[in-house]
Amino acid sequence: MDGGSEGRPLIETPSTSLLVPESSPATGAGLVRPADIDPCLVEPAWYALCTRSRFEKKLLKELTERSIEVFLPMREVLSRWKDRRKRVWLPLFPGYIFVYHVNTPENRYKVLNVPGAVRFVGIEGRAVPVPQEQIDGVRRFLESTLAIDPYPYIKVGRRVEVIAGPLKGVQGRLVRKKGRFRFILQVDLIRQAISVEIDASDVRPL
């Protein structure tokens, strides 16, 4: 299901497809000493995948059908049509979807071979994992039922931790907007952020 007025959309799958490079026990070919193995190649992690415009929900469906674990954060908004209003689910971070897998060439090819997938976000052509705490923070935002808004990515601002309420324990930045405080959660790798209004007494500086 890709969302709509009928109910909250599916945003993830409970299973994952993990491919690990094979080696030959008989000849020793392909064997690598544990100290030489890049942890990103053996441990599953979340990776940000760039998508074609408005392909986020299609990729969610396609990757789910391929038993690949994905996470597409979405928010419900009131869309105004010519003759009516309709509540629809839109991606919280347009142009991105998160994929949980072991970062092997086989797995990357399996994902990038899906129509609508563009590239994994990284540095110098190498995919970089999204910190687990940032993924967890986004989940907490979605589970809180608070009014969530996309927010411009910022590099400055006081870093704080929420000490009360449904976001207790989540770390982010506190800013002031139109005389009110807003708590900002940033996903650094994709340079995206979301915000929610919060009482300044519910956070502590880090």
Secondary structure by P-SEA (a helix, b strand, c coil): ccccccccccccccbbbbbcbbbbccccccccccccccccccbbbbbbbbbcccaaaaaaaaaaaacbbbbbbbbbbbbbcccbbbbbbbbccccbbbbbccccaaaaaaaaaccccccccccccbbbbccaaaaaaaaaaaacccbbbbbccccccbbbbbcccccccbbbbbbbcccbbbbbbbccccccbbbbbbbccccccc
